[in-house]
């Protein structure tokens, strides 16, 4: 298996790559550059890097103001603070006027690990998706993260990009891979059940699918990297084929990917949907991999949950 | 424009404020009337703008951080020629471009949407920083309320502006001393406002916010100040120009009825004749 890479590193490196081509790209951080990996951009382009200090609300406002003066700001902090603390700033000052601000939120979900529940944001997809006009993207690996950052620069409008702290396997290194905002990717064909996953849960779902196949269950796996706008076609099409859908996300099962898939199917092609994720609870401290096992979002956990609920 | 012309323009704006709030049966007349002279000076003298070319790249920027005083803002923009004065009648009505709080997507003369207190100043700071990065001459102005200074984000923005030596930024505090729940001292005193901004590395100027000589001198000093943003603390009277609204917090966010509107206009027209 290829080397594991955390999507926050893909983010940092791609910002540097884009910075070389585009003079209008600026990067802002709130005293977490070493963790969010924007420090790579800081080193390469110190004149286009702004550290606002520990002030996430101000971070969003400054980025909004700069975007009206010809800049394309990428602003970063942890997902908890970007979507939680600064929710209203993102909603009113970036979302409402539909400004061209890209929020690169890192350290999302329980794989933040040892820092514990105060820093493990399992609510950001719900919060950001409710803002009209906000695009919400959760890359599943290094390749997708790099493509998403480039697409974010090239596409006008407010955008929330969710990156992780923990290294993840590369899964999109196949021929013909193409990233398009709002387009889901069918990674595996199957006919008995559909697994729809996002972010780091995509790779783990592929592994779980192999285990299910060994039990004689034919599994279709779909990667939804764009939570909003949601690719409803790929979801409905697959549900029509398998008539049984599971969703997997490192996020609350309330109003994240699972809820949006379920409401899409309820309106268009009602089939049974089971949502795997964080079940209305806070996480806790521990190594990322052990937390994935504890909350049953590792390949075996996903396999066991699906077997139990099938 | 001489002081007399400015007074006439400000009086026209005040009449529009009263009329549009009455017409909408909703809005914020008190803080609009207190800010009218500052806005008049900004839009008729101070700022490099062109109402016929509202997106002009080299224009100065304005952020209404105290976003609820749209009656003053829209009246000023209309009087300055950004849109037809007749449109003020649509204020706060369904399908109007004149939303309760400023929305830049509807009116080209609006440089930033605002309304949620404490957020506007950060956006003005972002603009000022962007112009500095590009070595541009554009200046940025933000109008804040004095009650708004209770929002923590104001001080996040002020700290960044002072620390980043943003001398192209001028913050004006409309210090009318009243907020919805009472006087700002009774509710949660932001005083001493001047010393607070000084502590955040601002050049601070305290003026009578209804005296055009003082306003002109303050903006002149702000332009001459290097390596520091300027905060102009404008001592104002809430409801200024309308006898029964002056210094009366009841008129923060309530609309005059027809009779009150007539009386208010009579007050303002008296000044016009003088």
Interface residues (C-beta under 8 A of the other chain):
Chain A: X26 X47 X48 X50 X52 X53 X55 X57 X58 X60 X61 X62 X63 X64 X65 X66 X67 X68 X69 X70 X71 X88 X89 X92 X93 X96 X97 X98
Chain B: X61 X63 X103 X104 X105 X111 X112 X113 X114 X115 X116 X118 X119 X120 X121 X122 X123 X124 X125 X126 X127 X128 X129 X130 X131 X133 X134 X138 X152 X153 X156 X157 X159 X160
